Amino acid sequence: MAEFGIVTAKGSKRVASLAEELHNVPEAARLPLQALFDQLAETQARIDQLTDEIEEVHRKNEVSRRLVSIPGVGVLTATAIAATTPDVSNFGSARDYAAWLGLTPKQHSTGGKPRSGGISKMGNRYIRRLLYLGAMAQIMVRRRSRHPGTDWLSRKLATKETRVFAIALANRMARTIYALLRDGTSYKPRVEVMHG
């Protein structure tokens, strides 16, 4: 609507203020713009309904409720994992589970030396993406913190490129998820002892 002199900040929360300005738009543009606003309202209502349904599934699912205790795992990730992960006894180890999600390095060799490459990207793309986003959220929170800390996360952030580290953190989250699913427990953070 900028071509009509109506400008606002980006974001879905600004749509209502734009809709209120519809009377300042030429009549020829009013009808198509109203149709767009109606479509946006319907889409938002559908998103809200689906969000409520996902949260209801989460509340009723004991596995999903345990998974959200892991840092970086939210309701959406937990319900997706609870719904799509087969029995973890099918996996020999936590690494096998992470490999099933495509979060382990590809192995190749050159000159007789084994090398690790990028992640394999096999398995469930959606869960892999959710874990990556959860890892990035943890990284951003830690970066904004006034006290970065001395734990594993802080040490790795100081030495690794952000996206590479996010994959490593997503891998670690997948291994933690495997342990919780295998043992039927909730996440308990490890307390690192400072030596000095």
FENFENMO-V250486 format. One record per residue. N is the residue number from 1. RES is the residue in one small letter. PSI is psi as a letter, one per 40 degrees, with the letter a starting at -180 (999 if undefined). NEAR is the number of other ideal C-beta (glycine too) atoms within 10 Angstrom. D_CENTER is the distance of its C-alpha to the mean C-alpha in whole Angstrom. Layout:
# FENFENMO-V250486
n=<N/N>
res=<RES/RES>
psi=<PSI/PSI>
near=<NEAR/NEAR>
d_center=<D_CENTER/D_CENTER>
This chain:
# FENFENMO-V250486
n=<1/2/3/4/5/6/7/8/9/10/11/12/13/14/15/16/17/18/19/20/21/22/23/24/25/26/27/28/29/30/31/32/33/34/35/36/37/38/39/40/41/42/43/44/45/46/47/48/49/50/51/52/53/54/55/56/57/58/59/60/61/62/63/64/65/66/67/68/69/70/71/72/73/74/75/76/77/78/79/80/81/82/83/84/85/86/87/88/89/90/91/92/93/94/95/96/97/98/99/100/101/102/103/104/105/106/107/108/109/110/111/112/113/114/115/116/117/118/119/120/121/122/123/124/125/126/127/128/129/130/131/132/133/134/135/136/137/138/139/140/141/142/143/144/145/146/147/148/149/150/151/152/153/154/155/156/157/158/159/160/161/162/163/164/165/166/167/168/169/170/171/172/173/174/175/176/177/178/179/180/181/182/183/184/185/186/187/188/189/190/191/192/193/194/195/196>
res=<m/a/e/f/g/i/v/t/a/k/g/s/k/r/v/a/s/l/a/e/e/l/h/n/v/p/e/a/a/r/l/p/l/q/a/l/f/d/q/l/a/e/t/q/a/r/i/d/q/l/t/d/e/i/e/e/v/h/r/k/n/e/v/s/r/r/l/v/s/i/p/g/v/g/v/l/t/a/t/a/i/a/a/t/t/p/d/v/s/n/f/g/s/a/r/d/y/a/a/w/l/g/l/t/p/k/q/h/s/t/g/g/k/p/r/s/g/g/i/s/k/m/g/n/r/y/i/r/r/l/l/y/l/g/a/m/a/q/i/m/v/r/r/r/s/r/h/p/g/t/d/w/l/s/r/k/l/a/t/k/e/t/r/v/f/a/i/a/l/a/n/r/m/a/r/t/i/y/a/l/l/r/d/g/t/s/y/k/p/r/v/e/v/m/h/g>
psi=<e/d/e/e/e/h/h/i/i/i/i/d/e/e/d/d/d/d/d/d/e/d/e/e/i/i/d/d/e/d/d/d/d/d/d/d/d/d/d/d/d/d/d/d/d/d/d/d/d/d/d/d/d/d/d/d/d/d/d/e/h/d/d/d/d/d/d/e/e/h/h/e/h/a/d/d/d/d/d/d/d/d/d/e/h/i/h/e/e/e/h/d/i/d/d/d/d/d/d/d/e/f/e/i/i/h/h/i/i/h/f/e/h/h/i/h/a/i/i/d/f/i/a/h/d/d/d/d/d/d/d/d/d/d/d/d/d/d/d/d/d/d/d/e/i/d/g/d/i/e/a/d/d/d/d/d/d/d/e/i/i/d/d/d/d/d/d/d/d/d/d/d/d/d/d/d/d/d/d/d/d/d/e/f/i/i/h/h/i/h/h/h/h/h/h/999>
near=<15/7/7/13/9/14/9/13/7/6/7/10/9/11/15/11/11/17/16/10/15/16/7/11/19/8/7/7/13/13/10/10/17/13/10/12/15/11/10/15/13/10/11/12/10/10/11/10/10/10/12/10/11/17/13/11/15/19/11/9/15/9/17/22/16/20/27/18/15/22/16/23/26/15/17/18/23/25/23/20/23/19/13/10/20/10/8/17/8/10/18/8/11/19/15/13/24/25/19/22/27/19/28/21/15/13/10/10/8/7/5/5/7/8/11/10/9/9/22/17/11/14/18/16/11/13/22/23/13/22/29/20/16/22/27/18/15/19/20/12/12/15/11/8/10/4/7/14/12/10/14/12/19/14/13/15/18/9/7/15/7/12/12/12/18/22/20/16/25/27/24/20/26/26/17/18/28/21/15/21/22/15/10/9/11/12/16/8/9/7/6/11/6/5/4/3>
d_center=<33/33/36/38/37/35/32/29/25/22/20/20/22/25/26/28/30/30/32/34/36/36/40/40/39/42/43/42/39/38/38/35/33/34/33/29/29/29/27/24/25/25/22/20/22/21/17/18/20/17/15/18/19/15/16/19/18/16/19/21/19/20/18/15/16/17/13/12/14/12/11/7/7/8/10/8/7/10/12/11/12/15/16/16/16/20/22/21/25/25/23/26/23/20/20/21/18/16/18/18/14/15/14/18/20/23/26/29/32/35/38/38/35/32/29/25/23/20/17/19/16/18/16/14/12/9/8/8/6/3/5/6/3/4/7/8/8/10/12/12/14/16/17/18/20/24/24/22/23/24/22/20/17/20/22/20/18/22/23/20/19/15/14/16/15/11/12/14/12/9/13/14/11/12/16/15/14/17/19/18/19/22/24/23/22/19/18/20/20/22/25/26/29/31/34/36>
